[in-house]
Amino acid sequence: MKIIKIFKKSGVFAEDKDIARELRLKKITPLLKKEGSIVLDFDGVESATQSFIHALISNIIREFGPEILDRISFKNCNDTVRQIIKTVVDYMQI
């Protein structure tokens, strides 16, 4: 299981969707293609925009299907970040 630390790229406020896209394309998707599961660690991230989370995971859900969420863990999310992730995940499953 590979851990990806979001704070290293995003800082305290995860808002830059280009950074999220880069994480998705260069780290998350390649790891999901060759490994069993990954952890997205939000330690240190106090807040995130919905567009950041959308850029981070929506294409993954679209590409692999909603069952890919069984292989992605979201760690150290505060209530704000957790709710934004939930909103994006719910939207992608409509």
C-alpha positions as a Markdown table, in Angstrom:
| # | Residue | x | y | z |
|---|---|---|---|---|
| 1 | Met | 0.0 | 0.0 | 0.0 |
| 2 | Lys | 1.5 | 3.3 | -1.1 |
| 3 | Ile | 0.9 | 6.5 | 0.9 |
| 4 | Ile | 0.6 | 9.8 | -1.0 |
| 5 | Lys | 0.9 | 12.9 | 1.2 |
| 6 | Ile | -1.3 | 15.6 | -0.2 |
| 7 | Phe | 0.1 | 18.4 | 2.0 |
| 8 | Lys | 3.5 | 18.1 | 0.3 |
| 9 | Lys | 2.0 | 19.4 | -2.9 |
| 10 | Ser | -1.0 | 21.4 | -1.8 |
| 11 | Gly | 0.0 | 23.0 | 1.5 |
| 12 | Val | -2.6 | 23.8 | 4.1 |
| 13 | Phe | -5.3 | 24.8 | 1.7 |
| 14 | Ala | -5.7 | 22.4 | -1.2 |
| 15 | Glu | -7.1 | 24.6 | -4.0 |
| 16 | Asp | -4.9 | 24.3 | -7.1 |
| 17 | Lys | -6.7 | 21.9 | -9.4 |
| 18 | Asp | -3.5 | 21.7 | -11.6 |
| 19 | Ile | -1.6 | 20.3 | -8.7 |
| 20 | Ala | -4.5 | 17.8 | -8.1 |
| 21 | Arg | -4.4 | 16.8 | -11.7 |
| 22 | Glu | -0.7 | 16.3 | -11.6 |
| 23 | Leu | -1.0 | 14.1 | -8.5 |
| 24 | Arg | -3.7 | 12.1 | -10.2 |
| 25 | Leu | -1.8 | 11.6 | -13.5 |
| 26 | Lys | 1.7 | 11.1 | -12.2 |
| 27 | Lys | 1.1 | 9.3 | -8.9 |
| 28 | Ile | -2.4 | 8.0 | -8.2 |
| 29 | Thr | -3.4 | 6.5 | -11.5 |
| 30 | Pro | -0.1 | 4.8 | -12.2 |
| 31 | Leu | -0.1 | 3.3 | -8.7 |
| 32 | Leu | -3.6 | 2.1 | -9.0 |
| 33 | Lys | -2.8 | 0.4 | -12.3 |
| 34 | Lys | 0.0 | -1.6 | -10.7 |
| 35 | Glu | -0.7 | -1.9 | -7.0 |
| 36 | Gly | -3.5 | -3.1 | -4.8 |
| 37 | Ser | -4.4 | 0.0 | -2.9 |
| 38 | Ile | -3.3 | 3.5 | -2.0 |
| 39 | Val | -3.7 | 5.9 | 0.9 |
| 40 | Leu | -4.3 | 9.6 | 0.2 |
| 41 | Asp | -3.0 | 11.2 | 3.4 |
| 42 | Phe | -4.5 | 14.7 | 4.1 |
| 43 | Asp | -2.4 | 15.3 | 7.3 |
| 44 | Gly | -1.8 | 19.0 | 7.6 |
| 45 | Val | -4.4 | 20.0 | 5.0 |
| 46 | Glu | -7.0 | 22.2 | 6.8 |
| 47 | Ser | -9.3 | 22.7 | 3.9 |
| 48 | Ala | -9.8 | 21.9 | 0.2 |
| 49 | Thr | -11.9 | 23.2 | -2.6 |
| 50 | Gln | -14.4 | 20.9 | -4.3 |
| 51 | Ser | -12.6 | 21.5 | -7.6 |
| 52 | Phe | -9.3 | 20.3 | -6.1 |
| 53 | Ile | -10.9 | 17.0 | -4.9 |
| 54 | His | -12.8 | 16.7 | -8.2 |
| 55 | Ala | -9.6 | 17.0 | -10.2 |
| 56 | Leu | -7.9 | 14.6 | -7.8 |
| 57 | Ile | -10.4 | 11.7 | -8.0 |
| 58 | Ser | -13.3 | 12.1 | -10.4 |
| 59 | Asn | -11.4 | 10.8 | -13.5 |
| 60 | Ile | -10.2 | 7.9 | -11.5 |
| 61 | Ile | -13.7 | 6.9 | -10.6 |
| 62 | Arg | -14.8 | 7.5 | -14.2 |
| 63 | Glu | -11.8 | 5.4 | -15.6 |
| 64 | Phe | -11.8 | 2.5 | -13.1 |
| 65 | Gly | -15.5 | 2.6 | -12.0 |
| 66 | Pro | -16.8 | 3.3 | -8.5 |
| 67 | Glu | -15.4 | 0.0 | -7.1 |
| 68 | Ile | -12.0 | 1.6 | -7.3 |
| 69 | Leu | -12.9 | 3.4 | -4.1 |
| 70 | Asp | -12.5 | 0.1 | -2.3 |
| 71 | Arg | -8.7 | 0.5 | -3.1 |
| 72 | Ile | -8.4 | 4.1 | -2.0 |
| 73 | Ser | -8.2 | 5.2 | 1.6 |
| 74 | Phe | -8.6 | 8.8 | 2.7 |
| 75 | Lys | -6.5 | 9.3 | 5.9 |
| 76 | Asn | -6.2 | 12.2 | 8.3 |
| 77 | Cys | -9.1 | 14.1 | 6.8 |
| 78 | Asn | -10.8 | 16.7 | 9.0 |
| 79 | Asp | -14.5 | 17.1 | 8.8 |
| 80 | Thr | -14.4 | 19.8 | 6.2 |
| 81 | Val | -12.1 | 17.8 | 3.8 |
| 82 | Arg | -14.1 | 14.5 | 4.5 |
| 83 | Gln | -17.4 | 16.2 | 3.5 |
| 84 | Ile | -15.9 | 17.6 | 0.3 |
| 85 | Ile | -14.6 | 14.2 | -0.6 |
| 86 | Lys | -18.0 | 12.7 | 0.1 |
| 87 | Thr | -19.7 | 15.3 | -2.0 |
| 88 | Val | -17.5 | 14.6 | -5.0 |
| 89 | Val | -17.8 | 10.8 | -4.6 |
| 90 | Asp | -21.6 | 11.0 | -4.3 |
| 91 | Tyr | -21.7 | 13.2 | -7.4 |
| 92 | Met | -19.6 | 10.8 | -9.4 |
| 93 | Gln | -21.9 | 7.9 | -8.6 |
| 94 | Ile | -25.1 | 9.5 | -9.9 |
